[in-house]
Amino acid sequence: MSLYTKQEWFSNIKGDTLSGIVVALALIPEAIAFQSLQALTLKWAFTLHSVSQ
């Protein structure tokens, strides 16, 4: 039994894409702040932060 039809699932592609981009861009300053607090390289800050979310 499906909760959503394909039409309902893909009905708001533009809005979902925009919200995904906004969330991804919001992660950048947060990861940089985390990196400076933990004295990590920027690569590790993004990796660890995205895993913990």
C-alpha positions as CSV (number, residue, x, y, z in Angstrom):
1,M,0.0,0.0,0.0
2,S,1.4,3.3,-1.1
3,L,0.8,6.4,1.0
4,Y,1.5,8.8,-1.9
5,T,0.9,8.6,-5.6
6,K,3.7,9.5,-8.0
7,Q,1.8,12.7,-8.8
8,E,1.7,13.8,-5.2
9,W,5.3,12.8,-4.6
10,F,6.6,15.0,-7.5
11,S,4.0,17.8,-7.3
12,N,6.4,20.4,-5.8
13,I,9.8,19.8,-7.5
14,K,10.7,23.5,-7.6
15,G,10.0,24.1,-4.0
16,D,11.7,20.9,-2.8
17,T,14.8,21.7,-4.9
18,L,14.9,25.2,-3.6
19,S,14.6,24.1,0.0
20,G,17.3,21.5,-0.5
21,I,19.7,24.1,-1.9
22,V,18.9,26.5,1.0
23,V,19.6,23.8,3.6
24,A,22.9,22.9,1.9
25,L,24.0,26.5,1.8
26,A,23.0,27.0,5.5
27,L,25.4,24.1,6.3
28,I,28.5,25.9,5.0
29,P,28.8,28.6,7.8
30,E,27.8,26.0,10.4
31,A,30.5,23.6,9.3
32,I,33.1,26.4,9.2
33,A,32.3,27.4,12.7
34,F,32.4,23.8,13.9
35,Q,35.8,23.4,12.2
36,S,37.2,26.4,13.9
37,L,36.0,25.3,17.3
38,Q,37.3,21.8,16.9
39,A,40.6,22.8,15.1
40,L,39.8,20.4,12.2
41,T,40.4,20.8,8.5
42,L,37.5,22.0,6.5
43,K,37.1,18.6,4.8
44,W,36.6,16.9,8.1
45,A,34.3,19.5,9.4
46,F,31.9,19.0,6.5
47,T,32.2,15.2,6.7
48,L,31.6,15.0,10.5
49,H,28.8,17.6,10.5
50,S,26.9,15.9,7.6
51,V,27.1,12.5,9.3
52,S,25.9,13.8,12.6
53,Q,22.8,15.4,11.1
